[in-house]
Structure formats: structure tokens, C-alpha cells
């Protein structure tokens, strides 16, 4: 019926499989590391300081200081504060402080509500692979700031009975120069897949050598620490430089 983590809890708490509840999943514990290796499905979900390798599905979702590698999908409302998520989709979305997306687009039905000084970034063209290994970031890679007013694309979906408006917040229109990048080099897909597979990985993979000449192994704990270091500003992602030479594009054809 309900999963509740005591707010005084400390230490490490891990859920190795999917977590489901007919009512709520709640953890407001500030002093523990809570990790979900797979999806969460409940009526309402409230998580502070949590790492979710899968996706979160609920009617209402509140995330603060958390990382969700998959998507955050709510049938009613999402409230995100200082978090990194793969993507989100809900009728109503509220964001605060700094929120980052790992995939190119996110969706809402109503306009996003953002508290003043909130920043929304997209990390789909950040060189996460080099950052994970402690190496310099690739040129032309980086985070892209999304303006929730100018970068909103409004679509109307309709059939015989109903008509629905969907707003997408996307960087698709900003990545003209992305074709010039070898995004496979970033190894982002490899990193995110290893994170989402969690406990299902049968062996430990690595992404090559790190800055110290040691294998950059993809362990669940290292991936978790890596994303929280990004969230807390210990690892700085450079802003993407939007400049490119038109001759580079014409040369492609």
C-alpha cells in the first residue's frame, strides 16, 4: 500500500528491482543515499536525494536533489527541484533551481511553471564520456540552455472525438551543427545504458582509460556518484559553443 523511508534514516538504501505501490512512495531523508535500480510505479512519488536507474510513473511526482536516468511520467503533475532527469511528460510541470535533461526533448500540456532564476539545461550533446574519464571535453560539445518561452514547440493532436495540445521543450532546432559532431565518441548512450541496466549487467564494462591511465569501469556506484557530482557542480559541463563554419557543412555535401 505504501513505501515510506524514515526521514531520520542514514546510510545506503538500495532497491534492486522495480518498486510498486497502490498509494505512495516517499523518501525525504536528507542523510541517506537511496538508490532504485529499476522503475518506480505508484499513485504519488516524493523523492529527495534519490538515484533512479529506470523511470518514474505516477499521478503526482515530486523530485528534489535527485537523478532519474529514464523518464519522469505523471498523469497529473510533476514538481522538479535541482534534479537531472532523462525526460519528463505531464499535464502540469513546475521546475525550480537547476533542472537538466539527458534526452533532447521533454513535454507538458500546460506551460511550464518556473520559479524566478530557474535554469533548464539539455545535456544530450554534452561529452559525458570524457567527463566520466576525467578527460577534456570535446570541442562543440556541451550543455544547451533551454528558454521555456522561446524554445517551446506547440503541437495540436486530434482525432474524431478529442483535440489535445502538447508542448515540447526541445533542442532539436538548435543542433544544426550536431551533424558535424561524432556523438558516438561521447559514449553517452553507453553510459546511460549501463546505468539503466543496473543490477542486470552480467559483467563490468569500462569506457577505456581515464586520465590516470586506469580503466574507467562502469559500476553502478561510480555512475551514481558521477551524476551527483554534475548535479552538485563538482563536475562542470561547458556551455555548447553555437559557432560553426558554414564551409564545414557544405563540405559534407
N, C-alpha and C positions, 0 to 999 in steps of 0.2 A: 504493500500500500504506500509506503513512504521510505525513502532513504535519507537519513539525516546524519551529518557529521558534526559532532560536538564542536562548538566554536572555540573551546579551550584545547582542542586536540593539537598535539605536536608530533614531529617525526614524519615518516613516509607512509602514505596510504595508497595502495595500488589495487585497481580493479582490472583483472587480466582479461575479462570477457565483457560482452555487452551488458549494460545496466538498464533495466526497465522498471518503471513504477506506474501504478494506476493513478497516483496522485503527484507527489513531488520528489525531486532530487535536490537536496540543499546542502551546500558546504560554504560557510562563511568563515571558516577557520583561517586566521591570518598567519599562523605559525607552523603550518604543516605543508608538506609537498604532496598534493593529491593528484594522482595520475589515473586516467582512464585509457586503457589500451585499445578500446573499440568504441562503438556508438553508445549514445545515451538517448533513451526514449521515455518520455514522461508527460504528464499534463503541464507541469511547470518545472523549470530548471533554474536554479540560482547557484552560481559557482564563483568563488573568489580564489585566486592563486592556483588555478587548476590547469593541467595539461591534458588535452583530449586528442588522442591519435585518430579517432574516427569523426563522426558528425553528431550534432545535437538536434533532436527532433522534439518539439513540444508546442503547446499553445502559447505559452509565455516563457521567454528566456532572458535571464539577467546574467551577464558575464562581466567580471571586473578583474583586471590584472591577470588575464588568462590567455591561453593559446589553444586554438582549435585548428588542427591541420585540415580537417574536412570542412563541411558546410554547417552553418547555423540556420536552421529552418523552423520558423514558427508560423502557426496558423493565425496568430493574433498580433503579438508584439515582441520586439527584440530591444534590449537595452544593453549597449556595449560601452564599457569604460576602460580605457587604456588596455587594449587587447589586440591580439593578432588572430585573424580567422581566415580560413580558405576563401569562403564567400558567405553571403547571407541572403535570405529571401523571406520577407514577411510583409503583411499589410502595413504595419507601422514599425518604424525603426528610429531609435534615439541613440545618438553617439556622443561621447564626451572624452576630453583629453586627446590622446592619440590612438587612432584605430588604423590597423594595416590589413590589407588583403593580399593573399598569396596567389589568387587566381585573377584573370583580367577583369571580371565583371561581378557586380552584386546587384540585388534587386529589391524594390519595395513597391507598394501600391500608392500609399500616400507619400508626400515629400518627407525626406529625412529631417528629423528634428536634431539640430546640433547646438550644444551649449556654446557660448562665445569662446573663441580661441581654440576650438577643436580642430584637429588636423586629421584628414583622411588620406592615407597613402596606399599606393599599389606597389607590391614587391614582385610582381610577376616577371619583370625584366631586371631584377637585382641579381647580382652574381653570388648567389648563396653558397655555391660550391667552393669558390675561392675564400669567402669569409669563413666557412666551416674549417678550412685548412689553414687559416691564418695568413693567406697569401694576398697580394694586391688585387683589387677588384678590376675586372676587365673594363677597358675603355668603352664608353657609350652604354654601360650598364648602370643600374641604379634604381632608386625609388622614384615614383612619379606621384606628385601631389594631385589629388582629385578635388576639384571645386564642385561641391554638391549642387551648385546652382547652374554653372555653365557646362559641366560635364555630364549633365543628366540627359538621357535619351528617353523620350516618352513614346510608348507604343500602345496602340489600341487593338485588343484581340476580341474578336466577335464570332459568334455563330448565330443560328436562327433565334435562339432564346435569350442569350445574355451577351453583354458587352463589358469588357474589363480593360482598365488602364494599367499598364505596367511601366514602372520607371527603372531604367538600368543606369548604374553608375560605373562607367567603363573607361578603360584607357585604349580601347581598340582604335579610336580615331587619332591617338597621339603617337602611334608606333609605326609611322611611315618608314622610319629608318630601321625598324626592327628586322627587316629583311636583310639588312647589311650585317646583322649580328648572327653569330653562330650560337644560338641559345642552348644547343646541346652541350656546349662547352661549360655552361654554368652548372650543369649537373643538378639543377633544381628538381627536375622530375624524379631523378634517382633518390635524392634526399627526402622528398616528400613521400615517395612510395615506401621507402624504408621506414619512415616514421609511422605511416598509416598501417603498415603490416604488423607493427608492434611485435607481439609475442608469437606471431605466426612465422617469423623468419626462422628458417631451419639452420642457417649458418650466419656468421657475422661477415658482412661485406665491408670493403673500405673504398674510399674515393681517391686512392693514390696517396702520394706522400704529402705530409703537411710541411709547414715552414721549418720544422726541426728535423725533417728527413725521416719522420716516423709515419707508419700507415694511419691515415685519418679514418679510423674504424667507425662504422655506422651503428653504434649501440644506442638503444632507446634512451638511456640516461644522458648520453652525450648530446643527442639530438634535442632532448628536452632542455638541457642547460643552454644549448646554442640559441634556441628561440627565446628563452627568457633573458639571455644576455642582449639580444636585439631589442626586446621589449623594454628592458631597463636602461638601454643606452650604453651598455658596456661594449657592444659591437656596433659601430656606426656605419650605416649604409649610405653611400654617397648619393646625392641627388643626380638623376639622369640628365646628362647634357643633351639638350634637344638639337644641337647643331650637327649638320651633316653636309657633305659636299654633293651637290646635285650630279656632278660627273660620276660619282660612285654609283648612283642609281642608274644613270644612262648607260654606264659601262656594263651593267648586269644584263642589258638587253642588246 
